[in-house]
């Protein structure tokens, strides 16, 4: 079983308009509303790839009610943990540039955390725990550490996609995969990280505890320091950006799927980048056939060979 945890889900309100003007009245050309959150997104892609998932999600207020209604309507296997406050609404503006306005969301207290841990009580050896996204302000800073201690005790492997102190504290638990971007790396280490020195920082993430570290570079692909000792750079397949929301979550899902199917580290990395690209090049989340269509155009360059 693959379990995902989403501490701060959202209703994502996607708006399309030809020419967004700051400070002016703008009228939309297209609109859609999607129940999301990084853990929710990872699970959605994994289900599209043929895997069974269970989503443990904190929801609050009338926005939380709508998130629950929409996810149940998609047939997702969800455990909803109610918490005081109001779940967030995120506005995603697609114009000449992409602009995002993300809400704060509802903090999770001790009672809610205990309920989420109980929802994960069935986790066992060979299961996967997906920790993606950040918590609303006011949530205990060690919340991911609590989930990781449970995963360790049960013999499950974990993936982490977060930033700041929430991310830093997870490295001591040797997550199977971490996936920061450049900005998140800069926040983590307080240093200047560029595309040129990304391989050095990918290795540093592994030295700090991660088993596999992928640094996403947006439309330029990604760099990976793998548990096989290899260092790799992936170039994405050709395509036109339609919507970048969820592309990083899709990459995480692709890596999990390929790993569970027995792929080698570079093979899993290649499939992950193709999955992220398939999301970015279309509306909605990719299917297996979408990923397979792009896979031939995704290339992985070996920067350092794996251990013999």
C-alpha positions in Angstrom: 0.0 0.0 0.0 1.1 3.6 -0.7 0.0 6.1 1.9 0.2 9.8 1.3 -0.1 12.5 3.9 -1.4 16.0 3.0 -1.4 18.4 5.9 -2.5 21.5 3.9 -4.8 20.6 1.0 -6.5 23.2 -1.2 -9.0 24.0 -3.7 -7.0 25.1 -6.7 -8.8 27.7 -8.8 -7.2 27.8 -12.3 -7.8 30.9 -14.3 -6.8 31.5 -17.9 -6.7 34.9 -19.5 -4.8 36.4 -22.5 -3.3 39.4 -20.9 -3.2 39.7 -17.1 -2.8 43.4 -16.0 -1.8 44.1 -12.4 -4.0 46.8 -10.8 -6.7 46.5 -13.5 -10.0 44.6 -13.7 -9.3 41.3 -15.6 -11.9 38.9 -17.1 -11.2 35.3 -17.4 -11.2 33.2 -20.6 -11.3 29.9 -18.8 -11.7 28.6 -15.3 -11.6 25.2 -13.5 -11.5 24.2 -9.8 -9.5 21.1 -8.7 -9.1 19.6 -5.2 -5.4 19.4 -4.7 -2.4 19.5 -2.4 1.0 17.9 -3.0 0.3 14.5 -1.4 -3.1 14.4 -3.1 -1.5 15.0 -6.4 1.1 12.3 -6.0 -1.6 9.8 -5.2 -3.7 10.8 -8.2 -0.8 10.1 -10.5 0.1 6.8 -8.8 -3.5 5.7 -9.3 -3.3 6.6 -12.9 -0.1 4.4 -13.1 -2.0 1.5 -11.6 -1.1 1.6 -7.9 -3.4 1.5 -4.9 -3.1 4.5 -2.6 -4.7 5.7 0.6 -4.7 9.5 1.3 -4.6 10.8 4.8 -5.8 14.5 4.6 -6.4 17.3 7.1 -9.4 19.3 6.1 -11.2 22.3 7.7 -14.3 24.4 7.2 -16.5 24.7 4.2 -13.5 24.6 1.8 -12.5 21.3 3.5 -16.1 20.0 2.9 -15.7 20.7 -0.8 -12.3 19.1 -1.0 -13.7 16.0 0.6 -16.7 16.0 -1.8 -14.5 16.3 -4.9 -12.0 13.7 -3.8 -14.7 11.2 -2.9 -16.2 11.8 -6.3 -12.9 10.8 -7.9 -13.1 7.5 -6.2 -10.0 8.1 -4.0 -9.5 6.1 -0.9 -9.2 8.8 1.7 -9.1 9.3 5.4 -10.2 12.8 6.3 -9.0 14.3 9.6 -11.1 17.4 10.5 -9.3 20.3 12.2 -10.4 23.8 13.3 -10.1 26.7 10.9 -10.4 26.8 7.1 -8.7 24.9 4.4 -7.1 27.1 1.8 -8.0 28.2 -1.7 -5.1 28.7 -4.1 -5.4 30.9 -7.2 -3.4 29.8 -10.3 -3.3 32.4 -13.0 -2.2 31.3 -16.5 -1.4 34.3 -18.8 1.8 35.3 -20.5 3.4 34.2 -17.3 2.2 31.8 -14.5 1.2 33.5 -11.2 0.2 31.8 -8.0 -1.6 33.1 -4.9 -1.6 30.4 -2.3 -3.7 30.6 0.9 -2.4 29.9 4.4 -4.6 26.9 5.4 -5.5 25.5 8.8 -2.8 24.5 11.3 -3.0 20.9 12.7 -3.0 20.4 16.5 -2.0 17.5 18.6 -5.5 15.8 18.4 -5.4 15.9 14.6 -1.8 14.6 14.5 -2.8 11.7 16.7 -5.7 10.9 14.4 -3.5 11.0 11.3 -1.0 8.7 13.0 -3.8 6.3 13.8 -4.9 6.4 10.1 -1.4 5.2 9.2 -1.4 2.4 11.8 -1.9 -0.3 9.1 1.4 0.6 7.4 3.8 -2.3 7.3 7.1 -3.5 5.7 7.2 -2.8 2.0 4.7 0.0 2.1 5.4 3.5 1.0 4.8 6.8 2.9 4.6 9.9 0.8 5.2 13.2 2.7 4.6 16.1 0.3 3.9 19.7 0.9 4.2 21.9 3.9 2.1 22.5 7.0 0.1 25.6 7.8 1.7 28.0 10.2 1.1 26.9 13.8 1.5 23.2 13.1 4.2 21.5 15.3 7.5 21.7 13.6 8.4 18.1 14.2 5.2 16.7 12.5 7.0 15.0 9.6 9.5 13.5 12.1 6.6 11.8 13.9 5.4 10.2 10.7 8.9 9.1 9.7 9.5 7.5 13.1 6.4 5.4 12.5 7.5 4.5 8.9 10.9 3.4 10.3 9.3 1.3 13.0 7.1 -0.4 10.4 9.8 -1.0 7.7 8.1 1.3 5.1 10.1 3.6 2.9 9.4 7.3 2.7 9.6 10.1 0.2 9.8 13.8 1.2 9.0 16.9 -0.8 8.9 19.9 1.5 11.0 23.0 2.3 12.6 24.9 5.1 12.9 23.5 8.6 10.2 20.9 7.9 12.4 19.4 5.2 15.7 19.7 7.0 14.5 17.7 10.0 13.5 14.7 7.7 17.0 14.0 6.4 18.1 12.3 9.6 15.5 9.6 8.8 17.2 8.6 5.5 14.1 9.1 3.2 14.2 7.0 0.0 13.7 10.2 -2.0 13.9 13.9 -1.5 13.0 16.4 -4.3 13.8 20.1 -3.6 14.1 22.7 -6.4 16.7 25.4 -6.6 14.9 27.9 -4.3 14.3 25.2 -1.7 18.0 24.2 -1.7 18.9 27.9 -1.2 16.5 28.1 1.7 17.8 24.8 3.2 21.6 25.6 3.1 21.5 29.4 3.1 23.9 29.5 0.2 23.9 30.4 -3.4 22.9 27.4 -5.5 23.1 27.6 -9.3 22.5 25.2 -12.1 26.3 24.8 -12.3 26.8 23.6 -8.7 23.5 21.7 -8.4 25.3 18.3 -8.6 27.4 19.2 -5.6 24.3 20.0 -3.6 22.5 16.8 -4.7 25.5 14.9 -3.3 25.3 17.0 -0.1 21.7 16.0 0.4 22.7 12.4 0.2 25.6 13.0 2.6 23.1 14.6 5.0 20.9 11.4 5.0 18.8 11.1 1.9 19.1 7.9 -0.1 18.2 9.5 -3.4 18.2 13.2 -4.0 16.6 14.8 -7.1 16.9 18.5 -7.6 14.3 19.7 -10.1 15.2 22.4 -12.6 11.8 23.1 -14.1 11.9 23.1 -17.9 15.6 22.2 -17.8 15.1 18.8 -16.3 16.7 17.6 -13.1 19.9 16.4 -11.4 20.0 13.2 -9.2 22.5 11.8 -6.7 21.5 8.2 -6.4 21.9 5.5 -3.7 23.9 3.5 -6.3 26.6 6.1 -6.0 25.9 7.5 -9.4 25.3 11.2 -10.3 22.9 11.9 -13.2 21.3 14.7 -15.2 18.1 14.2 -17.1 16.9 16.4 -20.0 13.2 16.5 -20.4 11.5 15.5 -23.7 10.4 18.2 -26.1 7.0 19.7 -25.5 4.9 22.9 -24.8 4.3 24.0 -21.3 0.6 24.0 -20.6 0.5 24.0 -16.8 3.3 23.5 -14.3 1.1 22.8 -11.3 1.6 19.2 -10.1 4.6 18.5 -12.4 7.0 18.1 -9.4 4.4 15.9 -7.6 4.1 13.8 -10.8 7.9 13.4 -10.9 7.8 12.0 -7.3 5.0 9.6 -8.3 6.9 8.4 -11.3 10.0 7.7 -9.2 7.9 5.7 -6.7 6.2 3.7 -9.5 9.4 2.8 -11.3 11.1 1.9 -8.1 8.3 -0.4 -7.0 8.5 -2.1 -10.4 12.1 -2.9 -9.9 13.8 -0.2 -12.1 17.4 0.7 -11.5 18.2 4.2 -10.1 18.8 5.9 -13.5 15.8 4.1 -15.0 13.6 5.3 -12.2 15.0 8.8 -12.6 14.2 8.8 -16.3 10.7 7.6 -15.8 10.2 10.2 -13.1 11.3 13.1 -15.3 9.1 11.8 -18.2 6.1 11.7 -15.8 6.7 15.2 -14.6 6.9 16.4 -18.2 3.7 14.6 -19.1 1.9 16.6 -16.4 3.5 19.9 -17.5 2.5 19.4 -21.1 -1.2 18.8 -20.5 -4.2 19.8 -18.4 -4.7 17.3 -15.6 -2.5 14.4 -14.4 -0.8 12.0 -16.8 -1.8 8.4 -17.6 0.7 5.5 -18.2 0.3 6.0 -21.9 1.0 9.7 -21.6 4.3 8.9 -19.9 5.3 6.1 -22.3 4.8 8.5 -25.2 7.3 10.9 -23.8 9.8 8.4 -22.4 11.9 8.0 -25.6 12.6 11.7 -25.7 13.8 11.8 -22.1 17.6 11.4 -21.9 19.8 10.7 -18.8 23.5 11.7 -18.8 25.8 10.0 -16.4 27.9 12.6 -14.6 29.5 10.1 -12.3 29.1 6.3 -12.8 27.5 4.2 -10.1 29.6 2.0 -7.9 30.8 -1.2 -9.4 
